[in-house]
Amino acid sequence: MKKNLGKRLLCSGLAVAMAGTVLAGCGSGGSGSTQTTGQQSEGTDAGDTAAASSEAPEGEPVELTLFLDNMNIVDGSYAKTEIEKATNTKLNIIQAAPAEMDNKLNIMLASGEIPDIFQCETETMEGKLLSSGILLPYNEYWDNYPNIKNGRSEETWDLMRYKDGNIYSIGVESQNPLYIMGYRKDWLDKFGMEIPTTLDEYYAFAEKCAKEDPDGNGVDDTFAFGGYTPLLFQWMDHIFGAFGVLPNYWMEVDGQIIDGAVLPGAKDALAFLNRMYEDGLIDPEFVTDDAYRWQSKVKSGVFGAGVTKLQIFDKNNWRNYYEPFIQSNPGGEWIYGPALQGGCENPLGLRMESQRGWVRTFVYKDSPNVDAALRVIDYLMSDEGNMFVIYGKEGEHYKWEGDKVVRLISNEEVQELDLEKFFIAQKNLFYHSSDEVLDAMEFLSQPGVATPNPIEGIFIDELSTIYPDLQDLTITRFTEMIIGEVPVEEGFDKFVEEWYSSGGTELLEAVNQAYKEWK
């Protein structure tokens, strides 16, 4: 048995235990004590704030160390070299996979070898950094760096603003929502079925996906959906949402903020998911797969009815999804569907990405090269720089046809040149995207398709000190119930008690108090 395998919108992991100890020694104290003088250290290449400039000075390139989410940027590559020329810098780039970023950053911080520019993905690490006193407040410098200041809307900057009034991070923007409820249309057609709108209709198609050889290869190798860690429940939002909850996600219920994991609807959703797992409809490797393995399965055509990424709809091959999928499935086609009905009176759409960005970029305030670091970020946030890191040079790598960008190079050449890899401060651009993905984005903008986070932009210590452990607890206990190691009927009630007794009560009190003050 398979289950035993273990706008048209343009520009719209576990925490490491040592983080607190390391960061406590990096700054001037805990929350609220962040230094905000905005003064550069002696030895900066541009002197003081008033003298700072986004214009690249003449002379020897300034060496900068960058710690980035791993995009396999190659030293000496075309894109890296051109960015260095534009900013008169030499970029020494250290890269780490998402699951390793917190640990590696902590090691560097503990050693005193703090990069000039560095990133993090997790709220745990971000919370530690924000209260550490080591971060540069962008807002005290950005009048001299207009592309940084103008690179985000006032609404977005307000979401980035820390409780002391300063802005220490720049989020890398992505399409929001980035995920959509997708179905293999060719498989629906094969079985004479319509896009599911209810849980019963969904289950019927999910069974076809997993049990009736929809790809016709004679092998028992397809599923309704899979997933990967650590964003486990994002891939199950269509089921949880049908029951009116989103676990490890904040919801407002009767005027109170609460995590959807502890609401009664989560129990019903877990029972539904356990049934799907026992029937072999869910890829059992969802508990061990990483992003790359999940992507390879999507591209090979393993899944037919689940949450997927928008990229699969882009016939111009955004992020290299569509072409590999079509090569493996010549007649394949994806179509999207609405939130499923039948689990509760008020079903929810999929969770949204943070409007603050999927990865955040910081500058070390005591770097001897603050001006050069800001100059790099300013360039990458400029229209020119943002276009370059995605598309390259006009006339050489792309051309305009009306309001559309047409690539003049292959996807393989894009990768070889290291384009589409400098996710430091960019905004996504969809000038190259096909109508199909733009239509999907428009669909996602409709009410009820996606569910916003009501406390987006709130910073309190408990969200970085208590909440990550509770999220890990939820992942562990829910996985046990989905795969049948623990019966849902007794396991869920014990989980709720454990969640509250492990800091949940304190967390909810703090979050709701902050929400009342913020609202």
N, C-alpha and C positions, 0 to 999 in steps of 0.2 A: 504494500500500500504506500501511496506517495506520502501520506502524513507521517510515516515512520522514518522519513529521511532526516529526522532530528527537528486706439479707441479710436475700439480704436483709441487706445490709451497709449500715448507715447510718454515714456518715463513716468507713468503713473506711480557617550561622553560623560563622562562622569567628572565631577569636580575633583581636583587634586587636593588632598588633605593638607599639603604643605602651603597652600596659597596664602592663608591668613598669616602664618608665621613669617613667610618670606616678605610679603608686602608690608607687614607691620614695621619692618626694618628699613623700608625704602623711603618712607615719607616722614611727615611731621606729626603723624597721629592718625586717629580714627576718623569716623564720619564727621563731616562738618568742619574739619581742620585743614582741608585742602588749601595749599598755598596758591594765592591768586594774584601775586604782584605783577605778573606779566613781564618781569624783567628778564632779559637774557643773561646768561652767565658770561663772565669774562672769557674772551677768546672766541666769541661767536664771530662768524665771518662777516656779519653786517653791523655789528655794534649793538645799538639799542633799538627799541621798537620803532621809534620815529624814523630811523635810518633804514629800516628793513624795506625790501623792494622785491616785487615779483619778477623784475627784469634780471636775467642772468648776467652776472658781472664777467668781465674778461679776466684772464689769468688761469692759473692751474685749476683743474676741476676739484671740487670739494668732495671728499670721500664721505659717504653716508652708509650706515648699516641699517638694513631693513629686515624686519622679521614679519613674514607674510604667510597667509594661508597658501598651502602648496598648490601651485598651478603649473609646476614643472617648467618654470622659467629657466632658460639656459643662459649662462654667462656668455657674453659676446654675441647674443642673438640680435637680429635686426631691430626689433622693437625696443629692446633694452638699450642698445647703442644709440638709437635715435632720441630716446627720452633723455639719455645722458647728455647728448649734444645740445638739446633744447634747453636744458637746465644747468649746463656746465657742472655736472656732478659725475662721480664714479659711484655706482650703486653696488654695494656688497650685500647680496640678498641671501638671507637664511629662510628656508621654507620648511613648513611642518604640516603634516596631515591634520585635519580638524580634531581627531581624537587625541592627538599628541601636543596640540598647541599650548594648552594651559601648562602642562608639565614642563615643556621646553622653555616657555617664557619664564616660568618660575625659577628654573635653573639659571637662566641668564640674569635675572634680577638678583638672585641670591649671590651670584658671583661678582655683581657690580658692573657687569658688562651689559649695560642697558642700551638697546638699539636706539638710533635716532628716531626711527619711525617703526611702530609695531602694531600688530593687530590681535584681536581676540574675537571668538565667536560666541562664547558662553556668557550668560548673564552673571554667572558666579564670578568669573574672572573680571568682567567689566565692573561689577560692584566693588571688588577689592581694589581695582585700579583707581576708580573714581574717588575712593576715600583715602588713597595712599599719599597724596601730595606730590606725586612725581609727574603729573600730566600738565601739558601746556594748555592754557585756556585760549582756544582759537579766536574767540570773540574779541580778545584784547589786541589782536594782531590783524584782523582781517580787513581793516580799512586800507592797509597797505597791500592786501592780497585780494583784489576785488573778485577774482574768479572763485575763491573759496566762499566769500560772503554771498555771492550771487548764485553759487552752485546748488543751493537748496532753497526751498520756499521758506517763508517765515514760519509757516505751520510746522514744517519739518524741523527747523532749528529749535522751535519751542519744545518739540518732543525730545530733542537731544539735550536740552538744558538741564543741568544738574541742580540740585536743591539749593546750592549756594549762588545760583544765578549765572554760572559760567557754562560754556560749551567746550567739552574736552574731547569729544569723539565725532568722527564723520562716518556715517553709515554708507556702505556701498549699496546703492539702490538696486532693487530688482523689481520686476513686474509684480504687482500685488493685487490680487492673489496670484501665486505662481503655480498653484495646484488646481486641478479640475477633475471632476468625476467623468472618467472616460470609459468608452465601450468600443470593442472591435465591431465596427459596422458590418464588415464582411462576414463575421461570425453570426451576428444578428440576422443578416439576410439569409445565411445558409440555413438557419433553423426557423426562418419565417417569423421572427419575433421583432417587436418594436422596442424602442428605448424604454427600459424599466422606469416606472414612476412610483412603485410601491415595493416594500420589502419582499412580498410574495413573488412579484414579477422578477425582482432582482435575484432571488434565490433560485428561481427556475432557470434563469439564464446562467447563473454561476455554476449550476450543476452541468449544464451543457458545455461550458468552457472547460471544466475539469474532467468530465467523464465521457464525452462523446467525440473525442478526437477532432476538435474543430479545425485544426490545421491539416488534417488528412494525412499525417505522416506515419500513421499506424503505431505511434509510440505514446505511452501514457506520460506525457511530459508538459501538460498545460494546466494552468490554474486560473481562478477568477482574479486573484491579485496576490502580491507579496509585499515586501517592505524591507527596510533596513534600519539598523541602529545608528544613532541613538534616537532618531525621531520616529519612534515606533508607532505611535497612535495617529500620526498624521496620515498614515496609509490606511487607517480604519475609520476615519472621520465620517465616511458615508454611512457606516453602521451606527456609530455612536451618535452622530447627528440626527439620524432617524428617530432615536430615542430621546432627543432633546438635550444631549450633553456632549461636551468635548473635554476629555480628560487631559490633565496637564495643561489646561488653558483656562483663563479667567472668564467668568460669566457673571452677569448681573441678574439676580433672581429676587423679585419682590424688594427691590431697592438695596439688596445686599450683594457684595462681591463674594464669589465662592468658586473654588476649583470644581469643574464638572466631574472630576473623578469620584467625588464623595456623594454625588446626587443619586437618588434611587434609579434613575434611568440608566446609569452606568451598569447596574447589575443586570438589567434586561439585555443590554447590548452585549455584555460579556457572555451571557447564556446563548445568544444568537451566534456570536463569533465562535464559541466552543463547539456548537453544532456544525458550523461550517468547517472548522478544523477537523473534527472527528469524521466528517464526510469526505475529507480530502480535497476541499475546495480552495484552501489557503496554502500557499507555498510554505512548507514547514521551515524552510531556511530563512524565514523572516526574522528569526531570533539570532541569526549569525551573519547574515549578509551585510556587507558594507555598501556604500553608495555606488561604487564602481561595478560590483557584481549585480546589484539591482538594475543599474542602467543597462548592463549587457543583456540581462533577461528581457527588459522592455524592448530593446532593439532587436532581439532575436525573435520576439513575438510570443513569449511564454504566457503573458497575461492578457485577459480579455474583458475584465469588468472590475475596475477599481480606481482608486485615486492615482493620478499620474501627473506628470509635468506638462506644462503648456508646450514645451519644445517639440513634442511628438506631432503637433499639428502644423508645424512650420515647414512648408515644402521648400523653403530656401535654406533649411538645415541649420537653424539656430542651435548652437551648442552641439551639433553633430548627432542629432537624434533621428531625424526623418530619413536621411539617406541610408544609414545602416538598416533601419527597420524595413524600408521598401526593398532593399537588396535581399534581405532574408525572407520577406513576405511580399512578393511582387503584386499580389492582388489585395494587399492589406490596406485597411482604412480605419481611422479612429473617428468617433463622434462623441460628443459630450452630452451629459444629461443633468437633470435637476436634482435637488435634495429629495431623498426618498421619503415617502409617506408610509404611514401604517404603524409606527412605533409609539407615537404620542400625538397629542393635539397640535403641538407647535414644534415640528422638526427644525433642525438647524442646518445651515450650509457648512461648508468646509471652513476650517480656521484660516485666518489670514497670516501672511508673513508680517513680521514686525516692520512698521513703517520707518523704524530706525535703522534698518539695514540688516542683512544676514551676517555681515562681518563689519566690525568697527575699527577705525584707524586712529591711532594716537601719536602724538609727538612728545618725546621726553623733554621736560621743561629745562633740564640742566644740560642738555646736549650742547657741545661747543659749536654746533652747526645748525642752530635753530632756523636761521634765515634760509639756508640751503634746503632744509627739510620742508619748510613751508613753500619754498619756490617749486619744489617737485610736485607737491600736492596741488598748488595753485595751477600749475601747467596741466595736470591731469584732470582738473575740474573745469578747465577752459573749454570752450566749444571746439577749438582746434585740437587740444590734447585728448579730449574725450572721443572725438571722431577718429583720431589717429589710433588710439589703443584698441579700438574695435575694428576699424576698417582699413587702416593703413593710410597711404598717400593717394590723394585723388589723381586720377589719370594713370597711375601705376598699378594700384591695387583695387580701385573701384571707380565707378563713374556714376553720375546722376542721370536718370531718365525721368523727367518730371520731378515728382516728390519722392521717388524711389531710388535707393542705392542698388546698383548692380555690381556684384563682385567681378573682378577681372582675373581672379586667381582661384584655385581650387581650395577646398577645405583643408586638404593636406598641406598646401602652401601656407594657409593661414596659421596652422599650428607650427609649422617649421619656422615661420617668422616671429613667433611668439606674440601674435595679435590675439586679442580676446583673452589675455592672461593677466593684465595688470589691474586687478581688482583692488585698487587702493582708495579711490574716491569717486569712481565713475558713476554715471547714470546709464542705465540701459537705454539703448537706442534701437528703434524698430523700423528704421528706414529701409532695411533690407528684408524685412519679414513679409511673408506671403499673406494674402487676404484671409486664408483659413485661420491662421493664428490670431490675426487682428479681430476676426469675428468671434473667436473663442474668448478673447479679452473683453470684448463688448458684452458677451453673454455673462461673464463673471461679474460685471458691474451691475447686474440686475439684482433687485432686492431678494434676499432669501438664499442666494447662491453661495455667498460667503458670509462669515460671521466675524465682526471686528472684536478686538480685545478692548474691553472697556477701560482698562487701566494703563493703556499704552502711554508711556512718557512719565510714569510715576517712578521715583527712585526712593526706596527705603532699604535700610540695611537688611531687613528680614528677607527680602526677595533674593538676596545673594547669600545669606548665611543659613537660612532655614529651608527655603523653597527647593533648592536643588536636591537636597536629601529626600524631600518628600516626593519630588518627581521621580527620583531613582526608585524609591519605595513603590510608587505606582507602577512603574515599568515592570519591576520584579513580580509583584503580586498579580497584576493583570495578566502577565505572560503565563504565570503558573495556572491561572484559571482558564485562559484561552486554550492551552495545550492539554488541559485535563489533569495536571498534577495535583491540583486542589479543586474540589467541587465548588462551583460558583455559589451555590445556595449558602453554604457556611463560610466560604472563603471571603466573600465580599463584605459581609458584616464585620468579620474580624479585621479586614483591611481598613474599614472606615474607623474603627476604634483605634487601630494602630496609627493611622494617619493623624488623627486629632491628638493623640497622646505623644506623638513624636515631634510636636511643635506646630501642628496644624491650628490649634486653638489660638496660640500666640500670633501666628502668621495672619490668620483671618482678622483678628482684632487690629493688628497694625495696618493691614491693607485697607480695611474698611475705614479706619480713622483717616488714613492718608487720602483715600478717595473722597471722603466728605470735605476735607480741607481743600483738595485740588479742584473738586467739582464746583 
